Amino acid sequence: MAQQSQSTPILPSPEELATREETVKVTISLSKSSVDFFKQIAKNHKTPYQKIIRRLLDEYVRRHVGS
């Protein structure tokens, strides 16, 4: 994870959200503002926005397994 100056954020940086793993297809409804946010991050990093969302969820689960 990237170093943080004051405190550790709850969520990973956009750069940390762009890697590959086995997937399962699901259908989910998200707010337009959330999708727009992820699309902009994805565009800036030249990766699909779905991948960014997937990595965000994966990281959330990773941090909470065993809690």
Helices and strands as residue ranges (DSSP letters): G 14-17, H 32-45, H 49-64
